[in-house]
Amino acid sequence: MQTPAYVDFQYTANTQLSMIGLIPTFQGIGQLIGSLVNILFKWINRQLCLCLSVLLMTLTTILFPWANTLCQLWLLGFLYGLGSGCWVVSNNVVLIELWKHRSPTILLLCHTLWGLGSILGPLVVSLYIIGNDVCPGVTQQECSKHMIESNSRCNYLCLTYDRRPLLKMPFLFGGLVYLLGLICLFIMFFVRRYHYVENDLITKKNQLENTKHKEMDRRLKYIPKWTLLICVSIILLFGISAENLYNSFAATFFQYQPVLHISAPKASVITSSMNGAFTFGRILLYFNCWVKTN
């Protein structure tokens, strides 16, 4: 939900837009560190890790409009990324452990629901952002020095307009959505706590599967595993980079497009529509995987 409001954050934090553009960088650093939480799964409960990661994302989402300085925005971006990285790793591990061979379908369903959120988030934010406008409905051109006297809309109240109270509404809504999921996770944690135990039956089954895959491993010995790992990592690196570049900066780019001069609400809606195409692809992939699995 933060990305469509980057231009507004420029004014609430009284800084340059280029510095606001570093928020995704700090968020990415947080995600990288948060993804290392799987190292601690031998000592901490996975379910509790999910609860704490959602709690962190809830608090940071609500606090974004309250940030008064650039450093506060960078810190919130880092903490949000930290919670997001913990969530992705913990959620994927738990789903794979619970659903075993059916886990691809469930994982795709989870990503599809994330896609629906990426559609609704910009739509909600679009109702409360004004972008480069001085105040709602009044552009920078209307408030230029030679037009202030002749334009009654560009008055003192408009020039001193504080956009922060308006921004608090969509981020509070997003935080409450996170909070609903957090409450459900905490209820499950205390009512039916999840512990991963690999019993003897599962161990024997895994041994049998390993035996079946010996022939496959023999065929694949000519392609080192590290080679496959590096190739897949490179693909994910560029794929996720392109995806994050769009999600992070598309709304800002549309507002500064020199020909169309798209307003902030419309730019946010365009971002939502592109996320809709992304989600539709995930839905098709989900049904394809569901049919093959069953």
BELMO-V865888 format. One line per field, one symbol per residue. ss: DSSP state (H for helix, E for strand, C for the rest). phi: phi as a letter, one per 40 degrees, with the letter a starting at -180 (. if undefined). burial: # if it has 16 or more other C-alpha atoms within 10 Angstrom, else .. A space follows every 50 residues. Layout:
# BELMO-V865888
ss=???
phi=???
burial=???
This chain:
# BELMO-V865888
ss=CCHHHHHHHHHHCCCCHHHHCCHHHHHHHHHHHHHHHHHHHHCCCHHHHH HHHHHHHHHHHHHHHHCCCHHHHHHHHHHHHHHHHHHHHHHHHHHHHHHH HHHHHHHHHHHHHHHHHHHHHHHHHCCCCCCCCCECCECCHHHCCCCCCC CCCCCHHHHCCCCHHHHHHHHHHHHHHHHHHHHHHHHHHHHCCCCCCCCH HHHHHHHHHHHHCHHHHHHHCCCCHHHHHHHHHHHHHHHHHHHHHHHHHH HHHHHCCCCCCCCHHHHHHHHHHHHHHHHHHHHHHHHHHHHHHC
phi=.cccbdcccdcccfacccccccdcccccccccccccccccccbbcccccc cccccccccccccdcccbbcccccccccccccccccccccccccccccbf cccdccccccccccccccccdccccccbbbgcccadgbccccbcdcbccc bcccbccccbcbccdccccccccccccdcccccccccccccbccbcbccc ccccccccccccccccccccccbdccccccccccccdcccccccccccbc cccccbccccfcccccccccdccccccccccccccccccccccc
burial=#############......##.##.#######.##.#.......###### #################..#..###############.####.##..... ..########.#..#####################..##..##....... ..##...#....##..##########.##..#..##..#........... .............................................##### ##.##......###############.##..##..#..##....
